[in-house]
Amino acid sequence: MQQPLDFDADIVFLMDASSFVTQANLIDEKDFVKSLAKFLNVSPGTSRAALVVYGTSSITEMLFNDSSSLRDFSEGVDLVRAVGGLRRMDVALKEATNLLADKRRGVPHVVVLVTTGEQSSSVDGVPLDDALEPLEDLGVHTFVVANGHDPDTSTNILRVPSFKALPSQAYDMARQIKIISGIEISCVCNMHYCFYFDFFCPKKII
């Protein structure tokens, strides 16, 4: 049996609960999020997780401190209900930005956005890449789990062919998330100096 990875991070899961997701699909999505949380080591003393569901609007189902164990988090995921409406990833990303105001220092900060396709068109909608910018400014690693259709962004896309395939891909995706997000844990930059723990820092200005 595959075991949780050696990983400690603050993770926000954004679940697509729009009208594009059937009830059967939502069950597969829940199983995926629960498995991914397990492999990313959500448990006391290691990774923390928050949960947002979105459709036309976003709903924060769990804050970072609402669950004290993986079992608590998984039970919270099971309680998720459909939101319905449009696929407004921008409102979900805005909510993730707000949640990460409570982020810990010295650990990776990760957002996992599950989606069934492109951002829905709406009068007040924000283009997906623009919605991602505040998270990038905070040093957050966002991973887009694209189910069937690629969203309108090139940011760390993790492709999966169908909802049924989601749970079986959780371990491999967890490994990718750990590898990519784990290389930028400690970065303190100013105009001329960077302490970056042996990795090149793209923010460094010389």
N, C-alpha and C positions, 0 to 999 in steps of 0.2 A: 504494500500500500504506500502511495506517495505521501510524504510527510511535509509539514509546513517548512517553508524556507527560513533560513536565518536572516530575518529582515525586521527592521523596526522603522515605521513610517507613520505619518498622518495621512489617511486615505479617505477621499470623498467619492462615494459611488453615486453616479447619476443614472437612474433607470428610466428608460423610455416606457411610459405608460400612456402614450397617446392613443388616438383611435386607430393608428396603424398597427397596433399590437393586439392580437386576439387574446382571449383568456388563456388558451392553451399555450400561446407564445409567452405570456407573462409568467406562467409556471416555470417554463424552461429558463427564462431570464432570471427568476428568483434562484433557481438551482445553481445557475452560473455564478451569480453574485455571492452566494453562500460558499461555494467551492473556492472562488477566487479569494475571498476573505480568509478562508482557512489557510490556503497556500501562502498568502502574504502575511501570515502569522498574526492575525488579529486575536489578541489575548492579553490578559493583564501583564503589564510590565514590558510589552513589546508594541506592536502596531495598534493604533487606534483607528476606528472607522466611524464615518458619518454617512447618512443615507438621504438622498433626495430623489423624488420621483417627479416626472414632468410630462406635460402634454401642452395645452395652451398656457397653463400656469405651472409653477413648480411648488412642491410641498416638501418641506424638510420633515422626514419621518423620524430620524434619529440624529442627535448631536453627538459630538465626540465622547462626551461623558455619560451618555444615556445607557450604554451597555457596559457591563463589568466583565463580560466573558464572550467567547465566540458563540456560545449557546444563546446568550441574550441577544446578540446581534442577529443571529440566524432566525430567532423567533420574531424579531422585529421585521426582518425581510419577508417572512411568511405572511405578515399582516398587511402588506402592501396591497392597495386596491388600484384599479385603473383610474387615471385622471381624465383621459379622453381629450378630444379636440386635436389641435395642431401639434406638430413636432417642433416645439420651441426650445431648441438646445441652448439658445442664447440666454433665456431666463434661468435655465438650470445652471449654466456656467456662472452667471451672476450670483446665484445663491451659493455656489461652491466658493466663490471669492469671499463672500461674507463669512462663511463658516471657517475659512482658513485664516481669518483674523485671530482665531484662537489657536493657531498652530504652535507646536513646540519648536524650540531652537535645537539645531544639531542633528536633526533627522531629515530624511527626504520628505517632501510634500507631494502627494500624488492625487490626481483626479482621474477616475475611470468613467468615461462617458459611453454608455451603451446606446446605440441608435440603429434604426432600421433604414436610414437613408439621409437625404439632404434636409437642411433647415427648411421648414415650411415658410411660405411667403406670407407676410403680414405687414400692415401699415407701420407698426412701431417696431418691427423686427430689426435686429442688429446682425450684420454679416458674421458668419461663424468665426472667421479669423480675427475680426475686431473684438468679438466677445471673449476670445482666448487671450487677448493682450494683457488684461489686468492680472491674470494668473501667471503669465510669462514674466511680468514685472515683479511678481512675488517670488520668482524662482521655482514655481510649481511645474511639475512634469504632468502633462495631460496626455492620456492615452484614449483613443477613440476606437471602441470595439464596434466595427462596422458589420452589421448583419445583412448580407445579401448585396447591398448597394453602398458604394463609398459616399461619405458626406463631402461637402464642399470645403475641404481643408486637407492639407498634407501632413498635419501634425500627428506623429506617432500612431498611424493607423494599424490596428490589429484586425485583420479580416477573418470572417467566419462565414461559411456559405448559407447557414440556416440557423434558426433558433434551436433546433434539435441538436445541432453540433456544438452549441455553446458550452454546456457543462464539460464535455470531453476535452475542450481546448483550455480549460481553466489553468491547469498546471503549467503548460508551455507558456501561456500568456503571463502567468505570475513570474516565471523565470525571466522573460523579456523585460517586464516592468522592473524587476529587481536590478537587472544588469544596466538598464538605461538610467534609471533614477538614482542608483547607488553611487554613480561616479561624481555627483555634484553635491555632496553632503555639506562640505565646509568651504565656504568661499567668502572671504572678506576683502573687498576691493575698494581702492580709491583711485585717484588719477594715475598713480605710479606704482603701487604695490599690490601684490595679490598673494594671499596665503591659501593655496588651493589643493593641498594634499596630493602632490605629484601629478595632477591633471591640468591640462591646458585650460585656461579660463578665457572664454570669449569676451568677457566684460572688461578685461584688462586693457588699459589704454597707455601706450608708451609713445 
